[in-house]
Amino acid sequence: MASWKPKSVSFVRAVTRIDDFPRDGRPEIAVMGRSNVGKSSLINRVLGRRSFARVSKTPGRTREVHYYLLDDRRYLVDLPGFGYARVGKEMRRQWSRLIEAYLGRKEALALAVHLVDARHDPTPLDAMMRDALLSRGLPTAVVLTKCDKLSGSALPRALSRTRRRLELPREVPLVATSAADGTGIDALSKLMIAAWSGEQAAWSRREDEA
């Protein structure tokens, strides 16, 4: 498959209230992960835009659910990063309620993309996110970020360790990526297009494409 890039991308809204989620029937893919996992950089790389999603040196900056409309047909959704300790307890509770409400919209969500930093073991918060996704029966892909930081032999170990530590079912794709050098972006784009098109049944494990 040739590299996919949307022809048009527009920012639609930043949602802070459950009542403000779009309900127009367009399929959605949500990207989520711990703060500082490289989420904004990866979104920009997938979209083929240099600075569309905000990239900040300050973790926890994204405090709303950001909706991007692609080709006027589908949404890419940027969820707030979780686990940032300097955010107050009340703010974390608000984020938690917002994310819980979002994940409850099974009819809209075509794919949940759970980002994990390849340089570190998955955390208990990552395990909690895995449980939140799989217990709802949501189509899920786990994506390792910052893989350009690993040596050649370390990447296969990181893939194996992540699947083992998160106890991922075989049908959950696991993709190694780097926003810096483009590693795995084509493989991730292929999964996303399949999800938006309703072709999840055709998925297979993608470690060999990383």
C-alpha positions as CSV (number, residue, x, y, z in Angstrom):
1,M,0.0,0.0,0.0
2,A,1.3,3.4,-0.9
3,S,1.8,5.9,1.9
4,W,-1.6,7.5,2.7
5,K,-2.0,11.2,3.6
6,P,-5.3,13.0,3.8
7,K,-5.9,15.7,1.2
8,S,-7.5,18.0,3.7
9,V,-7.3,18.4,7.4
10,S,-9.2,20.8,9.6
11,F,-9.5,21.4,13.3
12,V,-13.1,21.1,14.3
13,R,-13.4,21.6,18.0
14,A,-11.9,21.1,21.4
15,V,-14.4,19.2,23.6
16,T,-14.5,19.7,27.3
17,R,-18.2,18.6,27.9
18,I,-19.8,15.3,27.1
19,D,-22.7,17.0,25.3
20,D,-20.3,18.5,22.8
21,F,-19.0,15.3,21.1
22,P,-19.9,15.3,17.4
23,R,-22.8,13.0,16.5
24,D,-22.8,13.3,12.7
25,G,-22.0,9.6,12.1
26,R,-18.5,10.0,10.7
27,P,-16.2,7.2,11.9
28,E,-13.6,8.2,14.5
29,I,-10.1,7.0,15.4
30,A,-8.9,8.1,18.8
31,V,-5.2,8.4,19.7
32,M,-4.3,8.1,23.4
33,G,-1.3,7.6,25.7
34,R,0.6,8.8,28.7
35,S,1.7,12.4,28.8
36,N,5.0,12.9,26.9
37,V,4.6,9.7,24.9
38,G,5.0,11.7,21.6
39,K,1.3,11.8,20.7
40,S,1.2,15.2,18.9
41,S,4.4,14.4,16.9
42,L,3.0,11.1,15.8
43,I,-0.3,12.7,14.8
44,N,1.5,15.3,12.7
45,R,3.6,12.6,11.0
46,V,0.5,10.6,10.1
47,L,-1.3,13.6,8.8
48,G,1.7,14.8,6.8
49,R,1.6,18.2,8.6
50,R,4.6,19.7,10.4
51,S,2.8,21.3,13.3
52,F,-0.9,20.8,13.1
53,A,-1.3,19.0,16.4
54,R,0.3,21.1,19.1
55,V,3.7,19.8,20.2
56,S,4.8,21.1,23.6
57,K,7.8,20.5,25.9
58,T,5.3,20.7,28.8
59,P,3.6,17.4,29.3
60,G,-0.2,17.5,30.0
61,R,-0.9,20.5,27.8
62,T,-3.8,18.9,25.9
63,R,-6.7,19.2,28.3
64,E,-9.6,18.7,25.9
65,V,-10.6,16.1,23.3
66,H,-9.4,17.5,20.0
67,Y,-11.3,16.6,16.8
68,Y,-9.6,16.8,13.4
69,L,-11.7,16.3,10.3
70,L,-9.9,14.4,7.5
71,D,-11.1,14.7,3.8
72,D,-14.5,15.8,5.2
73,R,-15.2,12.1,5.8
74,R,-13.6,10.9,9.1
75,Y,-12.3,12.1,12.4
76,L,-9.0,11.7,14.0
77,V,-9.4,12.4,17.7
78,D,-6.6,13.4,20.1
79,L,-7.4,12.4,23.7
80,P,-5.8,14.1,26.7
81,G,-2.5,12.5,27.9
82,F,-2.9,10.6,31.1
83,G,-0.7,10.2,34.1
84,Y,0.8,13.6,34.4
85,A,1.6,14.1,38.1
86,R,1.6,17.9,38.2
87,V,-2.0,18.2,37.1
88,G,-4.3,18.6,40.1
89,K,-6.6,15.9,41.3
90,E,-9.7,17.6,40.3
91,M,-8.4,18.2,36.7
92,R,-7.4,14.5,36.5
93,R,-10.9,13.5,37.6
94,Q,-12.4,15.8,35.0
95,W,-10.2,14.2,32.3
96,S,-11.1,10.7,33.5
97,R,-14.8,11.4,33.3
98,L,-14.4,12.9,29.8
99,I,-12.3,10.0,28.5
100,E,-14.7,7.4,30.1
101,A,-17.6,9.1,28.4
102,Y,-15.7,9.1,25.1
103,L,-14.8,5.4,25.2
104,G,-18.5,4.7,25.9
105,R,-19.4,5.8,22.4
106,K,-18.8,2.4,20.8
107,E,-20.9,3.2,17.8
108,A,-18.6,6.0,16.7
109,L,-15.1,4.6,17.6
110,A,-13.6,2.7,14.7
111,L,-10.2,2.2,16.4
112,A,-8.4,3.1,19.6
113,V,-4.7,3.7,19.1
114,H,-2.9,3.3,22.4
115,L,0.6,4.8,22.4
116,V,3.4,3.4,24.5
117,D,7.0,4.7,24.7
118,A,9.2,2.1,23.3
119,R,12.1,3.0,25.6
120,H,10.3,2.0,28.8
121,D,8.2,-0.9,30.1
122,P,4.4,-0.4,29.9
123,T,3.2,1.2,33.2
124,P,0.3,0.3,35.4
125,L,-1.6,3.2,33.8
126,D,-1.0,1.6,30.4
127,A,-2.4,-1.7,31.8
128,M,-5.4,0.3,33.0
129,M,-6.0,1.8,29.6
130,R,-5.6,-1.7,28.0
131,D,-8.3,-2.9,30.4
132,A,-10.6,0.0,29.6
133,L,-10.3,-0.6,25.9
134,L,-10.5,-4.4,25.7
135,S,-13.2,-4.7,28.4
136,R,-15.5,-2.6,26.2
137,G,-14.7,-4.7,23.1
138,L,-13.2,-1.7,21.3
139,P,-11.0,-2.3,18.3
140,T,-7.5,-1.5,19.5
141,A,-4.0,-1.1,18.2
142,V,-1.0,-0.6,20.4
143,V,1.7,1.6,18.9
144,L,5.3,2.0,20.2
145,T,6.6,5.5,19.8
146,K,10.2,6.9,19.6
147,C,11.6,3.7,18.2
148,D,14.4,5.6,16.5
149,K,15.9,5.9,20.0
150,L,16.4,2.1,20.2
151,S,19.3,0.1,18.8
152,G,18.6,-2.6,16.3
153,S,18.4,-5.5,18.7
154,A,16.5,-3.5,21.3
155,L,13.4,-3.0,19.1
156,P,12.4,-6.7,18.8
157,R,12.8,-7.0,22.5
158,A,10.6,-3.9,23.1
159,L,7.9,-5.4,20.9
160,S,8.0,-8.7,22.7
161,R,8.1,-7.1,26.1
162,T,5.1,-4.8,25.4
163,R,2.9,-7.6,24.1
164,R,3.9,-9.8,27.1
165,R,3.6,-7.1,29.8
166,L,0.2,-5.9,28.5
167,E,-1.0,-9.4,27.9
168,L,-2.2,-8.4,24.4
169,P,-4.4,-10.8,22.5
170,R,-2.9,-12.0,19.3
171,E,-5.5,-10.1,17.2
172,V,-4.4,-6.7,18.7
173,P,-1.9,-5.2,16.3
174,L,1.4,-4.0,17.7
175,V,3.3,-1.4,15.6
176,A,6.7,0.1,16.1
177,T,6.9,3.8,15.0
178,S,9.0,6.9,15.0
179,A,7.7,10.3,14.2
180,A,11.3,11.4,13.7
181,D,12.3,9.1,10.9
182,G,8.9,7.7,9.7
183,T,9.4,4.1,10.9
184,G,6.1,2.3,10.9
185,I,4.0,5.2,9.7
186,D,2.8,3.4,6.6
187,A,1.9,0.3,8.6
188,L,-0.1,2.5,11.1
189,S,-1.8,4.4,8.2
190,K,-2.9,1.1,6.7
191,L,-4.5,0.0,10.0
192,M,-6.3,3.3,10.3
193,I,-7.7,3.2,6.8
194,A,-8.9,-0.4,7.3
195,A,-10.6,0.7,10.5
196,W,-12.3,3.8,9.0
197,S,-13.4,1.5,6.1
198,G,-14.8,-1.1,8.5
199,E,-12.2,-3.8,7.6
200,Q,-10.9,-4.7,11.1
201,A,-11.4,-8.4,10.4
202,A,-8.6,-8.2,7.8
203,W,-6.1,-7.1,10.4
204,S,-3.1,-9.2,11.3
205,R,-0.1,-8.7,13.6
206,R,2.2,-6.1,12.1
207,E,5.5,-6.3,14.0
208,D,7.1,-7.5,10.7
209,E,6.3,-4.2,9.1
210,A,7.8,-2.0,11.8
